[in-house]
Amino acid sequence: MPQEQCLRRSLSRRRSFRGAVDRDDRGWTMLHIGARKGDLNQVKQLLNEGVDVNVAAWGPKSKGVTALHLAAEGGHLEVMDELLERGANIDARTKGACGWTPLHAAAKERKKEAVKFLIENGAFLPDDMNDCRFNPPLHYCPGLEWAYEEMKRIKRENSTAGEMSYSSES
């Protein structure tokens, strides 16, 4: 096969970028792609260059998804940590009926360490799983059952640790 044909074929497989902020046909920026791959170096480089840590993707299937959603979905803890250190919104919601947060994304993919990381870092998880503000319902996101068990465990550990420090101070 001639070299020109090979080059054309490889270019056709790549996603094309367009717009003022370069986006591919999914509406993802390079930050989204780096976060999804778990590429910590790429994420750091882009953030150092001034890319908005909370930039939302705008494509047919990714309305409002952030880099943190994608890192959580992939269970990339180091990338998640970097994004949060740089000011990522831990409770960013996608647009539309579901309004998924990074916690939803991690739970849906059953990334237990990512769920634990988000809960420990303050992700919103209401006391009642049926809270109408917390979409989607459990049947769309069965991993949230585990998130609730983990949250209860963390609260128990924290209250036990608090009691121990209180009793040691008296």
N, C-alpha and C positions, 0 to 999 in steps of 0.2 A: 504494500500500500504506500503510495507516495506520502512524503512528509507533510505536505499541505493538507491532505485528507485527514491524517492523524491529528494534526493541530486543530482542524475544524471540528472533528469529532470530540476532542477533549474540551474544547471551548463550549460546545453545545451541552455538555454534561454539567458545567458549572452554573451556579445561579448568577443571574445578572443583577447588578446593583444600579440603583437610580435614585434621583431626588437630591435635595440639598444635603440631608444627612444620608449617606449611602445606605440603601436598604436593598435586600434581595426581594424576590417575588413573594416571600412570606411576610414581608414587612420587617424582617430582622436586620439589625445593624451588626457590625463586626463584634460588638460587645455581647450581643445575644448569642452569636455563634461561638465565641470564646467561652462563655459561661456554660452553654449546652455541652461543649466538648470537655469542660473541666480544665481548660487551659489557663492556669493561674498566671503564667507569664504574659500571655496575650491580654488578659483582663487587666492586669496591673499596668501594662504599657498603654492601653487605651484610656484607662482612667487618668494616668499621668499626663496624657495628651489633652485632657479636658473633656472627654466624653461624659455626658450626663449619666450618672449611675442609675438613675430611675427612668431612663428613656424607655418609652413603651413601643412595642411593635404594633404596626397597623397593617394587617394583611387580612385576607378572607377568613383565615382560621386562627389568627393570633391577635385578636383585638385587645390590646392593652397589656399583653404579657411583657414582663420585665426580665432582665438578666437573672435576677434572684429567683423568679419562678422557674426558669430553665435550669439553673444550677441546683435548685432543690429537687426538681424532677429527676435529675441525673444523680443526686446524692453526692454532689461535689462539695464537701465540707470546707475545704480550704478556700475555694472560690466564694462560697457563701459567706465565710468569715471576712474575706477581703471586701466584698460588696457591702456588708453591714458596717465594717469599719469606715468605709467611704460614704456612708449615709444612705444606703439603700433602705427603702420603706419595707419593713418586714411584713406589713399587712397590706401591701399593694394589691388591689383587686383588678381582675380583668373586667372588661366591659361586657355587657349583655346580661342575660337572665341569671347565669350562675355566679358571677362575681368571685372567681376563684382567687385564693391567696397562695403564696408560696407553700404554706402549710398544706393546703389542699393538694397541690401538685406533688409534694413529697409523699403524702399519705396515699394518693391514688397509685403511685408507682411502688408503694410499700418500701420506701427508703427510710427504714426505722431510725438510723443514725441522723438523717436529715430532719426527721420529725422531732426527735429528741433535741437536736441542736436549736431548731427554731423555737420550740417551747421554752428551752432554757434561756433563750435570748429575748423572750418577751412576746412571741407571736400570740395574737389574740386567739383564745380558745375559751368560749363561754362555759360557765359551769354546767349548763344543760346542753347536751348534744342536739336537742331539738329547737334551740334558739332560732327564731325566724330570721335573725340578722346573719346567721352563719350558714350560707349556702355552700354547696348543694346539700340536700338531705343525705343522710347516712347511706341510703341504698346506692347513691352514686359514688360514694367515697368510703368503702368498707375499711380502708386503712385507718380511718379516724377513730375506730373503736380502740385500736392500739394506742393512738395518740392520747385518748382519754385515760387509759390505764397508766400510761407513762406520766401524764400530768399529775394524777393522784399520787403516784410513787414519789415524784419530785417534791410535791407539797408535803407528803409525810416526812421525807428526809429533811426538808428545810425546817419543818416545825420541830422535829426531834433535835436537829442541830441547834435551833434557837433556844429550846428548853435547856439543852446542855450548857450553852454559853451563859444563859441567864443564871442557872444554878451554880456555875463555877464562879460567877461574879459576886454572888451573895455570901 
